[in-house]
C-alpha cells in the first residue's frame, strides 16, 4: 500500500430522502415549505454541501417534484449533487433507490431524512467517520421522558431510561451493507435504516446526536425550528 493511500479520504455518499407525503401537515408539503426564508429541503442540502466528509449527494423525491428539487440542488448544493431520483412507494424503497444511485466509489452511504433541516455538517461528519470505523452508525440523543411499554391498554414494562436513546439521521453504513439491508427491508416492510441493518445481525454504533436535529412532523415544529435558526444566527 502506498503511503498516501492510507490517509486517503473515504468516498461517502449522502442520500437525502425527500419523497414523503406529509400526511400530518394538512396537505402542506413540509420539505418545500418556507423556513427562515428558504425551503426546508435547502438546509439539508447546504449541510451536506458544507460537510467535508460528504463526497456526493443523491436526493430521492416524488416524480412530480424532480424538476423543483433539481433546481434547489443547483442553488444550495451545486458542487456535490450527483443525481435526483424518483422515490418508491415506501420509505425503504426510496432509501434503496438512493443507495443504488450512489457512486460505485462510495465506501460509506449515509441516509438522511430531508424533514430534519437543522442537521449540521459537524454531526454528519461525526456519523460518517464512525461508520467508516465500525461499519454502521447512527446519531442519537438520550431520552428524557419516562417510557412505558403498553400491551392491551395496560403498562407492561417501564424500561430504564439510561438504556434508551432517540435515534436521528443521517444514519451511515458500509455501502454494500446498507444496499443489502434495504433490499431486505423492502421485502419485510421495515422503515428504519438502522433496524434493517440490525435484522442482518450487524451491530450499529451510536454517535452523539444533536437535540436541535429534530424532525418536522407537525405544524408547531416549524416554530421550534425558527427559534433554533434565530439562536444560531445570534451566535
Secondary structure, DSSP 8 states (H G I E B T S, - for coil): --HHHHT----EEEEEEE----GGGTT--GGGSEETTEEHHHHHHHHHHH-TT--EEEEEE-GGGHHHHHHHHHHHSTTTEEEEEE--SSHHHHHHHHHHHS-TT-SEEEEEETT-TT--HHHHHHHHHHHHHHSEEEEEEE--S---EEETTEEEE---GGG-EEEEEEEEEEHHHHHHHHHHHHHHT---HHHHHHTTT---EEEE--TT-----STHHHHHHHHHHHHHHH-
